[in-house]
Amino acid sequence: EQFYSCDQDEIDKLFNEQPWKSNPKYFRKIKISSLALIKMVYHAKTGGIYEVMGLVQGKVLGDTFLITDAFALPVEGTETRVNASQDAVEYIGKYSELSDQAGRIEMTCGWYHSHPGYGCWLSGIDVTTQRLNQQQEPWVALVIDPTRTMTTGKVEIGAFRTFPANYQSQESKGDPDQLIPLEKIEDFGAQWDQYYSLEVSFYKNKFDEEMIDVLWNKYWISTVTSNSLFQNTKYFSDGCCDLSRKAERLKKQLKKERINISVQDLLGKNVRGTIK
């Protein structure tokens, strides 16, 4: 319950000092309430193959974001991006106004959106959006993959912060081919050093437990009668097709490399013969 209290003096001190200005990686962790997590995952799942978007509320405590709640936005989404219209902007203003009237002390401190089936990372558009929003610090970006969440039974979620535009990051690029669909790899690799990940953890209090009990009593029948094999058929099928395309691309690359090596060997022999 201490996460729902507010020390205004502490908040004022943090905003006056603004330690994130001198340390681009000042924020290292994020703690998300069970209620906020359920709201985000459910919203992401209802979007199906289309991306959805919403905002999160909470506060910061030292180098940690404490997320207490989340709310969806009325935005238009596609399979690759989500666009916030003027209606969404007006909705945010009205929601904030009603929150203040209700005595809610949490501030809006980030946004979330979904990546159905292609993992948790930031695209070029996401990086631009997050970098713009970080001008109203503090701000965090959350990405949820509802497809992988339903497939594995484990919430697939990532939290990110972007670096300043000219910052030289030492972040490792990793190996995206094993996790990212082929058509997304180029965008993934091009943006990887523009942001960093926060350590994500979850917490639950008695109010969250009451809400979870209500949701369980309402949806437990559909939960126990659902068949994950039928629900995830498209995900598995798409994954196999993606692996096939990657294997074909690798095969072509290896063939091309063998040809280049053969040409170099041939040129080398001709040069040696000319010298003799």
N, C-alpha and C positions, 0 to 999 in steps of 0.2 A: 504493500500500500504506500510505501515511501516514494515510489515512482510517480504517484499521482499527486504528491504534495509539491509545493512551489516555494523556493527560497528566492524571492525577488532580488535581494542583495547579491546573492551568488550569481544570478543571471546577469544583472547589471555589470558586475565585475568582469564576467566572461566577455560580454559584448564590448566593454570598454578596452580590454586588453587585446582581444581578437588574436589569439595565439596562432590561428590557422593562416594568418597573413605571412608570418615569418617561417612557418613550418607547413609545407603543402601536404604532409602526411600526418597532420596533428590528430585527426580523428582516426581511431584504429578499430573501434568495436561498435556493434549495434545490438541492442537487446529489444526483442519484439514480443509484445504480449500475445497470448494465445488467441484472444478475441480479434486483434488486428490481423493476425496471420490467417485465421479462418476467413475473415472478410475478403482479404486479398486473393487467397487461393480460390475461393468460391467464385469471385468476380472473374478471375482469369479463366476458370473452367467454363463459365457461361459464355465466354467469347468464342469458344470452339477454336477454329483455325485462324480467327482474326485477333489481332492485338487489341487489348483494352488498356485503360489508363485510370489512375486515381491518385489521391494524395494521402499522406500519412501525417498524423499529429503526435506530438510528444514534447520532449525537451532534451537538452544535452546536460550531461554530468561529467565534467572533465573531458576526456577524449572519447566519450561514449554517447551514442544516440540512444535514447530511451523512447521507443515507439509504443504508445498506449492505444491508438485507434487509427482507423483508416476509413476513407469513404471514396466511392466510385465517382467518376466523372462522366457526363453525357457527351462522349466524343465519338467521332467516326474513325473506325479502324479498318485496316486492310490486313493482308497476310504478312506484310513486311513493315508496316508503320502505322502510327496512330496520330491523328491530327486534332488538336484542341481548337474548337471554334469559339466565336464570341459568346455563344450560349454557355459554353463551359466556363469561360471567364466570369460571366455573370453568376453562374451557379456557385463558383468558389466564393465570390463576394457575399452572396446571400447565406451560404453555409457558415462562413466565418462570423457573420453578423448574428445568426441564430445561436451559434456556439457561445459567443460572448454574452448574449442575453440569458443563456441557460447556466451561466457561471462556469463554463469550461475554461480551465486555465492553460490547457495544452496549446502550444503554437503549431502551426503547420510548418513542418521541417523537412519535407521531402516528397518524392513522388514514386509511384510504382507503375510498371507496365509489364505486359506479358510477352514472352517469346515462345509461342506454341510449337514445341518439338525441336527447337534448335538451341537450347541451352541458355545459360545466364551470363551475359556479357553486354557490352555497350557498342552499338553500331556507330557509324559516323554521325548520323542524325542525333542519336542518344547523347553522344559526347558533346555536341554543340548545344543541345538543350540543357544538359546538366551544367555545363560551364557557364551558360547564361544565368541559370537559376542560382548558382553558387555566388553570384553577386549580391544576393540577399541572404547572406550566411546566417546560421548554418543550414546546409541543405544536403540531402543524401538521395541517391538513386537506388531503387530496388527493382530487380528483374525476377520474374517468376516464370517457370516453364510448367504450365499445367499438364501438358501431355506426358512429360517424363515423371511428373509428380504422381499422376494416376497410374502410370505404368509400373513404377518401382515401389509405390506406397510410401515414399519418402519425399518430403517437400523439397523441390528443386528451386532454391532461391539464392540470389546473390545481392550484395550491397556494395556500392561503388561511389568513389569520389574522383573527380577529374583534377588533373594537374593544370597549373597556369599554362597559357598558350605556348610560351617559349621555354618551358621547363624541360630539362634533360633527364628523363627517367632512366633508372637502372633496373626496371622491372623485367623479369624474364619473359620471353615470348611464348615459352612452352611448346606444346605439340598440338595444335588445334585440329589436325586431320582426324584424330580419333573421336572427337566429340562434336565437331561442328559440321553440318551438312555442306556438301561440296560447293553449292552456290553461295554459301555464306562465308567461306574461308577467307576470301580476299578482303572483305570488309572487316572481319575479325582480326586478321593479322595487321591490317593497316592502322587500326586504332588501339592495339593492345598496350602500347606504351604511353597512351594519353590519359590513363586512369589507373587506379589501384583498388584492391578489394578490402573490405572491412570484415572482421571476424563476426559471424552471425550467431546469436544464441537466442533462446526463447525463455519466457517466464510466464507463470500463471498465478493468479490470486483467486480469492474466493468468489469474486464477481465473474471472472472468466469461467470458473467451474460451473456456476449456476447457468450461464449462457450455453456452455457446451452441453450440459445435461438437457437443456431445452431442445437444442438442435438434434441431439442423439435420439431423444424420444420421438421427434418428428420424422427423422429420416432413417432410422435404424433398419426398417424393412427393406428399403431400396439398397441399403449398404450390404446386408447379408445375402440378398438375392441377386446382386449384380455379378456378372461373369467377366473377370478382367481379360480373359482371352478374347472374347468378342469385342470388348471396348477398345482393346489395344491392337486389333488386327491391322488397322491402317498404319499405326506407328511402326509396328514390326515390319510391315511390307515396305514402307518408305525407307526404313533403316537398311533393309537388304538391298534395295535399289541404289541407295546412296553408296553403300560399300562396293557394289558392283561398278558404279561409275568411277569411284576412287581407284579401284583395282585396274580398270581399263586405262585411266590416266597415267597411273604408275607404269603400266606395261608400255605405253607409248613413250614415256620419258626414258625408260631403260633402253628401249630400242633406239631412240634418238641418240642417247649417250654412246651406245655401242657403235653406231654409225660414225659419230664424231671421232671416236677413238680410232676406228679403222682408217678414216681419212687422214688423221694425224700421223698414224704409223706409215701410211703410204707416202705422204709428203716427206716424212723423215727419211725414208729409204731413197726417194728420188734426190733429196738434197745430198745424202751421203754418196750416192752414185755419181752425181755431178762433180763433187769435190774430188773423187778419185779420178 
